[in-house]
Amino acid sequence: MIQFLGNIEAKADAKGRVFIPAGFRKQLQAASEERLVLRKDVFQKCLVLYPESVWFKTQSQLRRRLSKWNARQQEVFRQFVSDAEIMIPDGNGRILLPKRYLQMAGIQSEVRFIGVDNTIEIWAKERAEQPFMDPEEFSEALQGILGDAPWEEEDENDQ
């Protein structure tokens, strides 16, 4: 199972090419993930890179929850998959971020790659330098989620 962790600054060149951070590239190589899927995040103004296997699991999970015979649900699925594009890093570990994706995320040239579970988010640097949540709001939310749960080690099978 692939897990990314880190917050790494990078620059896109004039053509929109950007180096995937070395630590993330090593993880992708170790997991034999040569192809990535790029999509704008559903909730935030950032881009998300999915290792191809993670993308297909995510797409399958969505597909199972939606009916092919419900027009609205078909539109949701269509929108989800039509905003995605295959990325194959070149020999130097760069990917080309198409202009429409750069515009969707408000990226000029400086970016931050943030490892989030089994995906990599790409943010405009200035947007990612701000806290995602107010610190007090974050601590309250975390307490609300985990505060009453007994502390125990998670079994690998629970993940």
Helices and strands as residue ranges (DSSP letters): E 4-11, E 17-19, H 22-30, E 36-40, E 47-51, H 52-65, H 71-82, E 84-87, E 94-96, H 99-105, E 110-117, E 119-124, H 125-128, H 135-146, G 156-158
